[in-house]
Amino acid sequence: MNNVQWKKTFFLNGQEYYIDKSQTLFDIISYFNYNSSLFVLEYNNFICSKTNWNKITICDNDKIEIVTIVGGG
């Protein structure tokens, strides 16, 4: 039997993280407790619609950037 551990690296806002099971963008956002109404998500240099967060599985070396929306005047 193969005992090789499954582990993937991803980057969130420039910080390196590791996962040891399959995770979607939605899983990551939920884990870090982000309020999804207050940011835009960039996935591998492309803006990613909320409707796709549950469909995209994190792959090795993916880059996720959270751009928060700030109001003011």
Biopython code that builds the backbone (N, CA, C, O; Angstrom):
import numpy as np
from Bio.PDB.StructureBuilder import StructureBuilder

atoms = [
    (1, "MET", "N", (0.841, -1.181, 0.000)),
    (1, "MET", "CA", (0.000, 0.000, 0.000)),
    (1, "MET", "C", (0.887, 1.245, 0.000)),
    (1, "MET", "O", (1.951, 1.248, 0.619)),
    (2, "ASN", "N", (0.461, 2.282, -0.679)),
    (2, "ASN", "CA", (1.226, 3.518, -0.802)),
    (2, "ASN", "C", (0.976, 4.422, 0.403)),
    (2, "ASN", "O", (-0.168, 4.800, 0.656)),
    (3, "ASN", "N", (2.017, 4.772, 1.144)),
    (3, "ASN", "CA", (1.886, 5.615, 2.330)),
    (3, "ASN", "C", (2.338, 7.049, 2.085)),
    (3, "ASN", "O", (2.611, 7.778, 3.039)),
    (4, "VAL", "N", (2.422, 7.463, 0.829)),
    (4, "VAL", "CA", (2.833, 8.830, 0.511)),
    (4, "VAL", "C", (1.734, 9.785, 0.960)),
    (4, "VAL", "O", (0.563, 9.605, 0.625)),
    (5, "GLN", "N", (2.124, 10.794, 1.715)),
    (5, "GLN", "CA", (1.135, 11.769, 2.199)),
    (5, "GLN", "C", (0.747, 12.729, 1.096)),
    (5, "GLN", "O", (1.583, 13.148, 0.297)),
    (6, "TRP", "N", (-0.526, 13.071, 1.059)),
    (6, "TRP", "CA", (-1.058, 14.030, 0.099)),
    (6, "TRP", "C", (-1.005, 15.395, 0.770)),
    (6, "TRP", "O", (-1.622, 15.597, 1.816)),
    (7, "LYS", "N", (-0.275, 16.331, 0.179)),
    (7, "LYS", "CA", (-0.182, 17.674, 0.746)),
    (7, "LYS", "C", (-0.010, 18.665, -0.389)),
    (7, "LYS", "O", (0.776, 18.443, -1.311)),
    (8, "LYS", "N", (-0.751, 19.760, -0.314)),
    (8, "LYS", "CA", (-0.632, 20.809, -1.319)),
    (8, "LYS", "C", (-0.347, 22.133, -0.630)),
    (8, "LYS", "O", (-0.799, 22.392, 0.485)),
    (9, "THR", "N", (0.413, 22.955, -1.326)),
    (9, "THR", "CA", (0.749, 24.290, -0.858)),
    (9, "THR", "C", (-0.094, 25.285, -1.622)),
    (9, "THR", "O", (-0.277, 25.146, -2.832)),
    (10, "PHE", "N", (-0.613, 26.298, -0.925)),
    (10, "PHE", "CA", (-1.261, 27.406, -1.602)),
    (10, "PHE", "C", (-0.867, 28.689, -0.887)),
    (10, "PHE", "O", (-0.370, 28.660, 0.239)),
    (11, "PHE", "N", (-1.093, 29.804, -1.549)),
    (11, "PHE", "CA", (-0.733, 31.107, -0.992)),
    (11, "PHE", "C", (-1.986, 31.956, -0.876)),
    (11, "PHE", "O", (-2.739, 32.111, -1.838)),
    (12, "LEU", "N", (-2.199, 32.501, 0.308)),
    (12, "LEU", "CA", (-3.327, 33.391, 0.569)),
    (12, "LEU", "C", (-2.758, 34.728, 1.002)),
    (12, "LEU", "O", (-2.130, 34.837, 2.055)),
    (13, "ASN", "N", (-2.984, 35.744, 0.181)),
    (13, "ASN", "CA", (-2.444, 37.087, 0.438)),
    (13, "ASN", "C", (-0.940, 37.045, 0.696)),
    (13, "ASN", "O", (-0.430, 37.738, 1.576)),
    (14, "GLY", "N", (-0.242, 36.223, -0.084)),
    (14, "GLY", "CA", (1.212, 36.136, 0.010)),
    (14, "GLY", "C", (1.734, 35.208, 1.091)),
    (14, "GLY", "O", (2.936, 34.945, 1.138)),
    (15, "GLN", "N", (0.874, 34.708, 1.955)),
    (15, "GLN", "CA", (1.271, 33.814, 3.045)),
    (15, "GLN", "C", (1.115, 32.353, 2.590)),
    (15, "GLN", "O", (0.096, 31.986, 2.006)),
    (16, "GLU", "N", (2.106, 31.549, 2.855)),
    (16, "GLU", "CA", (2.090, 30.147, 2.441)),
    (16, "GLU", "C", (1.310, 29.291, 3.442)),
    (16, "GLU", "O", (1.497, 29.402, 4.653)),
    (17, "TYR", "N", (0.426, 28.428, 2.905)),
    (17, "TYR", "CA", (-0.364, 27.504, 3.724)),
    (17, "TYR", "C", (-0.300, 26.120, 3.094)),
    (17, "TYR", "O", (0.046, 25.967, 1.922)),
    (18, "TYR", "N", (-0.641, 25.113, 3.897)),
    (18, "TYR", "CA", (-0.650, 23.734, 3.430)),
    (18, "TYR", "C", (-2.006, 23.117, 3.736)),
    (18, "TYR", "O", (-2.611, 23.401, 4.770)),
    (19, "ILE", "N", (-2.473, 22.276, 2.832)),
    (19, "ILE", "CA", (-3.685, 21.502, 3.078)),
    (19, "ILE", "C", (-3.364, 20.035, 2.846)),
    (19, "ILE", "O", (-2.516, 19.695, 2.021)),
    (20, "ASP", "N", (-4.051, 19.171, 3.581)),
    (20, "ASP", "CA", (-3.786, 17.742, 3.439)),
    (20, "ASP", "C", (-5.014, 16.968, 2.965)),
    (20, "ASP", "O", (-5.048, 15.739, 3.021)),
    (21, "LYS", "N", (-6.026, 17.711, 2.495)),
    (21, "LYS", "CA", (-7.189, 17.084, 1.868)),
    (21, "LYS", "C", (-7.755, 18.065, 0.851)),
    (21, "LYS", "O", (-7.412, 19.247, 0.862)),
    (22, "SER", "N", (-8.602, 17.584, -0.007)),
    (22, "SER", "CA", (-9.181, 18.412, -1.054)),
    (22, "SER", "C", (-10.023, 19.540, -0.445)),
    (22, "SER", "O", (-10.874, 19.297, 0.411)),
    (23, "GLN", "N", (-9.776, 20.769, -0.895)),
    (23, "GLN", "CA", (-10.487, 21.944, -0.395)),
    (23, "GLN", "C", (-10.892, 22.828, -1.578)),
    (23, "GLN", "O", (-10.155, 22.941, -2.557)),
    (24, "THR", "N", (-12.057, 23.447, -1.479)),
    (24, "THR", "CA", (-12.489, 24.404, -2.496)),
    (24, "THR", "C", (-12.163, 25.814, -2.019)),
    (24, "THR", "O", (-11.809, 26.024, -0.859)),
    (25, "LEU", "N", (-12.287, 26.769, -2.922)),
    (25, "LEU", "CA", (-12.123, 28.170, -2.510)),
    (25, "LEU", "C", (-13.109, 28.511, -1.399)),
    (25, "LEU", "O", (-12.754, 29.204, -0.445)),
    (26, "PHE", "N", (-14.340, 28.030, -1.516)),
    (26, "PHE", "CA", (-15.350, 28.284, -0.482)),
    (26, "PHE", "C", (-14.898, 27.740, 0.871)),
    (26, "PHE", "O", (-15.074, 28.402, 1.893)),
    (27, "ASP", "N", (-14.319, 26.543, 0.884)),
    (27, "ASP", "CA", (-13.821, 25.951, 2.139)),
    (27, "ASP", "C", (-12.770, 26.850, 2.789)),
    (27, "ASP", "O", (-12.784, 27.062, 4.002)),
    (28, "ILE", "N", (-11.858, 27.376, 1.965)),
    (28, "ILE", "CA", (-10.781, 28.227, 2.486)),
    (28, "ILE", "C", (-11.355, 29.530, 3.037)),
    (28, "ILE", "O", (-10.975, 29.961, 4.126)),
    (29, "ILE", "N", (-12.259, 30.153, 2.300)),
    (29, "ILE", "CA", (-12.889, 31.408, 2.741)),
    (29, "ILE", "C", (-13.638, 31.187, 4.054)),
    (29, "ILE", "O", (-13.566, 32.011, 4.965)),
    (30, "SER", "N", (-14.347, 30.082, 4.140)),
    (30, "SER", "CA", (-15.091, 29.759, 5.368)),
    (30, "SER", "C", (-14.146, 29.509, 6.542)),
    (30, "SER", "O", (-14.392, 29.980, 7.653)),
    (31, "TYR", "N", (-13.078, 28.776, 6.296)),
    (31, "TYR", "CA", (-12.113, 28.462, 7.345)),
    (31, "TYR", "C", (-11.516, 29.738, 7.951)),
    (31, "TYR", "O", (-11.378, 29.849, 9.170)),
    (32, "PHE", "N", (-11.165, 30.698, 7.090)),
    (32, "PHE", "CA", (-10.567, 31.941, 7.575)),
    (32, "PHE", "C", (-11.611, 32.972, 7.991)),
    (32, "PHE", "O", (-11.267, 34.091, 8.372)),
    (33, "ASN", "N", (-12.885, 32.595, 7.919)),
    (33, "ASN", "CA", (-13.998, 33.401, 8.425)),
    (33, "ASN", "C", (-14.086, 34.783, 7.771)),
    (33, "ASN", "O", (-14.357, 35.777, 8.445)),
    (34, "TYR", "N", (-13.857, 34.840, 6.463)),
    (34, "TYR", "CA", (-14.015, 36.095, 5.731)),
    (34, "TYR", "C", (-15.489, 36.372, 5.488)),
    (34, "TYR", "O", (-16.267, 35.448, 5.248)),
    (35, "ASN", "N", (-15.875, 37.640, 5.549)),
    (35, "ASN", "CA", (-17.230, 38.063, 5.211)),
    (35, "ASN", "C", (-17.276, 38.277, 3.701)),
    (35, "ASN", "O", (-16.754, 39.273, 3.200)),
    (36, "SER", "N", (-17.887, 37.362, 2.983)),
    (36, "SER", "CA", (-17.823, 37.356, 1.520)),
    (36, "SER", "C", (-18.483, 38.562, 0.868)),
    (36, "SER", "O", (-18.289, 38.791, -0.326)),
    (37, "SER", "N", (-19.244, 39.326, 1.605)),
    (37, "SER", "CA", (-19.880, 40.511, 1.013)),
    (37, "SER", "C", (-18.942, 41.716, 1.023)),
    (37, "SER", "O", (-19.281, 42.764, 0.473)),
    (38, "LEU", "N", (-17.767, 41.581, 1.641)),
    (38, "LEU", "CA", (-16.877, 42.723, 1.802)),
    (38, "LEU", "C", (-15.564, 42.602, 1.032)),
    (38, "LEU", "O", (-14.638, 43.369, 1.294)),
    (39, "PHE", "N", (-15.457, 41.666, 0.092)),
    (39, "PHE", "CA", (-14.200, 41.538, -0.635)),
    (39, "PHE", "C", (-14.407, 40.967, -2.034)),
    (39, "PHE", "O", (-15.467, 40.441, -2.372)),
    (40, "VAL", "N", (-13.368, 41.092, -2.817)),
    (40, "VAL", "CA", (-13.282, 40.471, -4.134)),
    (40, "VAL", "C", (-12.167, 39.435, -4.043)),
    (40, "VAL", "O", (-11.135, 39.683, -3.419)),
    (41, "LEU", "N", (-12.372, 38.289, -4.658)),
    (41, "LEU", "CA", (-11.389, 37.218, -4.600)),
    (41, "LEU", "C", (-10.677, 37.099, -5.947)),
    (41, "LEU", "O", (-11.307, 36.998, -7.000)),
    (42, "GLU", "N", (-9.356, 37.114, -5.880)),
    (42, "GLU", "CA", (-8.525, 36.904, -7.067)),
    (42, "GLU", "C", (-7.875, 35.533, -6.935)),
    (42, "GLU", "O", (-7.207, 35.243, -5.943)),
    (43, "TYR", "N", (-8.077, 34.697, -7.944)),
    (43, "TYR", "CA", (-7.558, 33.337, -7.935)),
    (43, "TYR", "C", (-6.617, 33.169, -9.115)),
    (43, "TYR", "O", (-7.044, 33.214, -10.269)),
    (44, "ASN", "N", (-5.341, 32.978, -8.826)),
    (44, "ASN", "CA", (-4.318, 32.841, -9.872)),
    (44, "ASN", "C", (-4.395, 33.980, -10.892)),
    (44, "ASN", "O", (-4.389, 33.760, -12.103)),
    (45, "ASN", "N", (-4.468, 35.194, -10.366)),
    (45, "ASN", "CA", (-4.436, 36.434, -11.147)),
    (45, "ASN", "C", (-5.716, 36.754, -11.909)),
    (45, "ASN", "O", (-5.708, 37.634, -12.770)),
    (46, "PHE", "N", (-6.814, 36.065, -11.616)),
    (46, "PHE", "CA", (-8.094, 36.368, -12.243)),
    (46, "PHE", "C", (-9.161, 36.569, -11.170)),
    (46, "PHE", "O", (-9.198, 35.839, -10.179)),
    (47, "ILE", "N", (-10.025, 37.560, -11.371)),
    (47, "ILE", "CA", (-11.147, 37.769, -10.453)),
    (47, "ILE", "C", (-12.064, 36.557, -10.563)),
    (47, "ILE", "O", (-12.402, 36.123, -11.665)),
    (48, "CYS", "N", (-12.460, 36.020, -9.428)),
    (48, "CYS", "CA", (-13.261, 34.808, -9.396)),
    (48, "CYS", "C", (-14.642, 35.116, -8.821)),
    (48, "CYS", "O", (-14.754, 35.631, -7.709)),
    (49, "SER", "N", (-15.676, 34.804, -9.568)),
    (49, "SER", "CA", (-17.057, 35.021, -9.145)),
    (49, "SER", "C", (-17.412, 34.107, -7.969)),
    (49, "SER", "O", (-16.953, 32.967, -7.890)),
    (50, "LYS", "N", (-18.233, 34.627, -7.064)),
    (50, "LYS", "CA", (-18.676, 33.840, -5.908)),
    (50, "LYS", "C", (-19.373, 32.557, -6.327)),
    (50, "LYS", "O", (-19.313, 31.555, -5.615)),
    (51, "THR", "N", (-20.032, 32.582, -7.473)),
    (51, "THR", "CA", (-20.756, 31.389, -7.932)),
    (51, "THR", "C", (-19.818, 30.226, -8.240)),
    (51, "THR", "O", (-20.265, 29.081, -8.317)),
    (52, "ASN", "N", (-18.534, 30.499, -8.415)),
    (52, "ASN", "CA", (-17.563, 29.442, -8.725)),
    (52, "ASN", "C", (-16.757, 28.969, -7.525)),
    (52, "ASN", "O", (-16.028, 27.983, -7.635)),
    (53, "TRP", "N", (-16.863, 29.630, -6.399)),
    (53, "TRP", "CA", (-16.031, 29.288, -5.241)),
    (53, "TRP", "C", (-16.186, 27.836, -4.818)),
    (53, "TRP", "O", (-15.214, 27.208, -4.398)),
    (54, "ASN", "N", (-17.383, 27.301, -4.921)),
    (54, "ASN", "CA", (-17.632, 25.921, -4.498)),
    (54, "ASN", "C", (-17.203, 24.914, -5.549)),
    (54, "ASN", "O", (-17.139, 23.717, -5.268)),
    (55, "LYS", "N", (-16.908, 25.381, -6.759)),
    (55, "LYS", "CA", (-16.554, 24.505, -7.871)),
    (55, "LYS", "C", (-15.048, 24.401, -8.091)),
    (55, "LYS", "O", (-14.585, 23.488, -8.775)),
    (56, "ILE", "N", (-14.277, 25.331, -7.517)),
    (56, "ILE", "CA", (-12.829, 25.366, -7.761)),
    (56, "ILE", "C", (-12.090, 24.712, -6.600)),
    (56, "ILE", "O", (-12.172, 25.165, -5.458)),
    (57, "THR", "N", (-11.374, 23.650, -6.910)),
    (57, "THR", "CA", (-10.583, 22.932, -5.917)),
    (57, "THR", "C", (-9.163, 23.492, -5.924)),
    (57, "THR", "O", (-8.572, 23.710, -6.981)),
    (58, "ILE", "N", (-8.637, 23.715, -4.743)),
    (58, "ILE", "CA", (-7.285, 24.250, -4.590)),
    (58, "ILE", "C", (-6.271, 23.251, -5.142)),
    (58, "ILE", "O", (-6.296, 22.065, -4.812)),
    (59, "CYS", "N", (-5.382, 23.761, -5.989)),
    (59, "CYS", "CA", (-4.295, 22.955, -6.551)),
    (59, "CYS", "C", (-2.964, 23.445, -5.980)),
    (59, "CYS", "O", (-2.882, 24.535, -5.414)),
    (60, "ASP", "N", (-1.942, 22.637, -6.135)),
    (60, "ASP", "CA", (-0.621, 22.973, -5.613)),
    (60, "ASP", "C", (-0.126, 24.301, -6.198)),
    (60, "ASP", "O", (-0.170, 24.522, -7.408)),
    (61, "ASN", "N", (0.343, 25.168, -5.311)),
    (61, "ASN", "CA", (0.908, 26.484, -5.641)),
    (61, "ASN", "C", (-0.103, 27.511, -6.157)),
    (61, "ASN", "O", (0.286, 28.499, -6.779)),
    (62, "ASP", "N", (-1.393, 27.288, -5.904)),
    (62, "ASP", "CA", (-2.392, 28.294, -6.260)),
    (62, "ASP", "C", (-2.170, 29.562, -5.459)),
    (62, "ASP", "O", (-1.684, 29.530, -4.328)),
    (63, "LYS", "N", (-2.536, 30.675, -6.067)),
    (63, "LYS", "CA", (-2.409, 31.975, -5.403)),
    (63, "LYS", "C", (-3.789, 32.601, -5.280)),
    (63, "LYS", "O", (-4.500, 32.795, -6.267)),
    (64, "ILE", "N", (-4.147, 32.912, -4.033)),
    (64, "ILE", "CA", (-5.442, 33.522, -3.730)),
    (64, "ILE", "C", (-5.172, 34.870, -3.085)),
    (64, "ILE", "O", (-4.402, 34.970, -2.130)),
    (65, "GLU", "N", (-5.801, 35.887, -3.605)),
    (65, "GLU", "CA", (-5.691, 37.224, -3.019)),
    (65, "GLU", "C", (-7.084, 37.702, -2.652)),
    (65, "GLU", "O", (-8.018, 37.605, -3.449)),
    (66, "ILE", "N", (-7.213, 38.214, -1.449)),
    (66, "ILE", "CA", (-8.474, 38.779, -0.977)),
    (66, "ILE", "C", (-8.308, 40.296, -1.000)),
    (66, "ILE", "O", (-7.450, 40.855, -0.317)),
    (67, "VAL", "N", (-9.146, 40.946, -1.800)),
    (67, "VAL", "CA", (-9.102, 42.410, -1.910)),
    (67, "VAL", "C", (-10.346, 42.928, -1.208)),
    (67, "VAL", "O", (-11.461, 42.736, -1.694)),
    (68, "THR", "N", (-10.163, 43.581, -0.069)),
    (68, "THR", "CA", (-11.298, 44.074, 0.700)),
    (68, "THR", "C", (-11.805, 45.397, 0.149)),
    (68, "THR", "O", (-11.044, 46.188, -0.409)),
    (69, "ILE", "N", (-13.076, 45.619, 0.313)),
    (69, "ILE", "CA", (-13.727, 46.832, -0.143)),
    (69, "ILE", "C", (-13.793, 47.798, 1.034)),
    (69, "ILE", "O", (-14.325, 47.464, 2.093)),
    (70, "VAL", "N", (-13.249, 49.000, 0.842)),
    (70, "VAL", "CA", (-13.217, 49.989, 1.897)),
    (70, "VAL", "C", (-14.014, 51.201, 1.453)),
    (70, "VAL", "O", (-13.794, 51.736, 0.367)),
    (71, "GLY", "N", (-14.930, 51.629, 2.287)),
    (71, "GLY", "CA", (-15.730, 52.811, 1.972)),
    (71, "GLY", "C", (-15.133, 54.046, 2.642)),
    (71, "GLY", "O", (-14.310, 53.946, 3.553)),
    (72, "GLY", "N", (-15.552, 55.167, 2.185)),
    (72, "GLY", "CA", (-15.063, 56.406, 2.799)),
    (72, "GLY", "C", (-15.443, 57.592, 1.937)),
    (72, "GLY", "O", (-16.114, 57.465, 0.913)),
    (73, "GLY", "N", (-15.004, 58.707, 2.375)),
    (73, "GLY", "CA", (-15.357, 59.878, 1.570)),
    (73, "GLY", "C", (-14.552, 61.081, 1.960)),
    (73, "GLY", "O", (-14.724, 62.154, 1.381)),
]
sb = StructureBuilder()
sb.init_structure("model")
sb.init_model(0)
sb.init_chain("A")
sb.init_seg("    ")
for serial, (resi, resn, name, xyz) in enumerate(atoms, 1):
    if name == "N":
        sb.init_residue(resn, " ", resi, " ")
    sb.init_atom(name, np.array(xyz, "f"), 0.0, 1.0, " ", f" {name:<3s}", serial, name[0])
structure = sb.get_structure()
